Amino acid sequence: GISHRIFDFALHDGDIIAAGIFMLAGGERADALASWDGSRWKPIGPIPENRTIGIVDAVASFEGSIITGGQFQRIGDTPALNVARWDGQQWLSMSQGLNGRVYDLQVHADVLYACGEFTHSGSTLLNRVARWDGADWVPLGTGMDGTVRCLTTHLGQLWAGGHFVTAGGGSAPGVAK
């Protein structure tokens, strides 16, 4: 089992990826991320001694990589501000990261989206929801005026839910598409 809390699951290359706040998975040190291959848990990537990732709230499989989001400044030995990518060999930062906690990641129409408490990636204004363009995080319109907690896809549309009143400048109490 897992030693503490799981916040999200994703399927990646036939394995279940678990993300959360935990140090052990199946008795092995796993530090907030672990992979279940059908018979045992194993850690994802190298785990530095005497340091923990922090909180990993979200995980997604995207373009052959595992994408993680949460509240952290490093993952493995790689500086990464709240979002990172595991390519199967190493952890990589995703541009300048996101300046606040990431609560969810969603792949919609072959595009990766993130939501949470963040407002910027570097100097780019995002307002709590963003799209990955392959090199940088870019805004979705004017974003939301409060925290976005979750994303999903339904009938070809991206939906967002959370603690906000406006989305894209219009009225959208708690839910937007």
RANOR-V357545 format. One record per backbone hydrogen bond with DSSP energy under -0.5 kcal/mol. CO is the residue of the C=O (numbers start at 1). NH is the residue of the N-H. E is the energy in kcal/mol with one decimal. If there is no record, write none. Layout:
# RANOR-V357545
co:CO nh:NH e:E
co:CO nh:NH e:E
This chain:
# RANOR-V357545
co:1 nh:26 e:-3.3
co:5 nh:21 e:-1.9
co:8 nh:19 e:-2.3
co:10 nh:17 e:-3.4
co:12 nh:15 e:-2.3
co:15 nh:12 e:-2.7
co:15 nh:17 e:-0.5
co:16 nh:18 e:-0.5
co:16 nh:36 e:-3.0
co:17 nh:10 e:-1.6
co:18 nh:34 e:-1.9
co:19 nh:7 e:-3.2
co:19 nh:8 e:-1.7
co:20 nh:56 e:-1.8
co:21 nh:5 e:-2.1
co:22 nh:32 e:-2.6
co:23 nh:30 e:-2.7
co:23 nh:31 e:-0.8
co:24 nh:3 e:-2.3
co:25 nh:28 e:-1.6
co:28 nh:25 e:-2.6
co:30 nh:33 e:-1.1
co:32 nh:20 e:-1.7
co:33 nh:44 e:-0.7
co:34 nh:18 e:-3.0
co:35 nh:37 e:-0.6
co:35 nh:42 e:-1.8
co:36 nh:16 e:-2.1
co:40 nh:37 e:-1.9
co:42 nh:35 e:-2.9
co:43 nh:45 e:-0.6
co:46 nh:48 e:-0.6
co:48 nh:51 e:-0.9
co:55 nh:57 e:-0.6
co:55 nh:71 e:-2.5
co:58 nh:69 e:-2.3
co:60 nh:62 e:-0.6
co:60 nh:67 e:-3.3
co:62 nh:65 e:-2.0
co:65 nh:62 e:-2.6
co:65 nh:67 e:-0.6
co:66 nh:86 e:-3.0
co:67 nh:60 e:-2.2
co:68 nh:84 e:-2.2
co:69 nh:57 e:-1.0
co:69 nh:58 e:-2.6
co:70 nh:102 e:-1.9
co:71 nh:55 e:-1.7
co:72 nh:82 e:-2.3
co:73 nh:80 e:-2.2
co:75 nh:78 e:-2.1
co:77 nh:79 e:-0.5
co:78 nh:75 e:-2.4
co:80 nh:82 e:-1.3
co:81 nh:98 e:-2.7
co:82 nh:70 e:-2.1
co:83 nh:94 e:-0.7
co:84 nh:68 e:-2.6
co:85 nh:87 e:-0.6
co:85 nh:92 e:-2.7
co:86 nh:66 e:-2.4
co:90 nh:87 e:-2.0
co:92 nh:85 e:-2.6
co:93 nh:95 e:-0.7
co:94 nh:97 e:-2.0
co:101 nh:103 e:-0.6
co:101 nh:117 e:-2.7
co:101 nh:118 e:-0.8
co:104 nh:115 e:-2.0
co:106 nh:108 e:-0.6
co:106 nh:113 e:-2.6
co:108 nh:111 e:-1.3
co:111 nh:108 e:-2.8
co:112 nh:132 e:-2.7
co:113 nh:106 e:-2.2
co:114 nh:130 e:-2.4
co:115 nh:103 e:-2.1
co:115 nh:104 e:-1.6
co:116 nh:148 e:-1.8
co:118 nh:128 e:-1.7
co:119 nh:126 e:-3.7
co:119 nh:127 e:-1.4
co:120 nh:99 e:-2.4
co:121 nh:124 e:-2.1
co:123 nh:125 e:-0.5
co:124 nh:121 e:-1.7
co:126 nh:129 e:-0.7
co:127 nh:144 e:-2.7
co:128 nh:116 e:-1.8
co:129 nh:140 e:-0.7
co:130 nh:114 e:-2.2
co:131 nh:133 e:-0.5
co:131 nh:138 e:-3.1
co:132 nh:112 e:-0.5
co:136 nh:133 e:-2.6
co:138 nh:131 e:-2.8
co:139 nh:141 e:-0.7
co:140 nh:143 e:-2.0
co:143 nh:168 e:-3.1
co:147 nh:149 e:-0.6
co:147 nh:163 e:-2.2
co:150 nh:161 e:-2.4
co:152 nh:159 e:-3.2
co:154 nh:157 e:-1.8
co:157 nh:154 e:-2.5
co:159 nh:152 e:-1.8
co:160 nh:176 e:-2.3
co:161 nh:149 e:-1.8
co:161 nh:150 e:-2.0
co:162 nh:164 e:-0.8
co:164 nh:174 e:-2.5
co:165 nh:172 e:-3.6
co:166 nh:145 e:-1.5
co:167 nh:170 e:-1.8
co:170 nh:167 e:-2.3
co:172 nh:174 e:-0.8
co:174 nh:162 e:-1.9
co:176 nh:160 e:-3.0
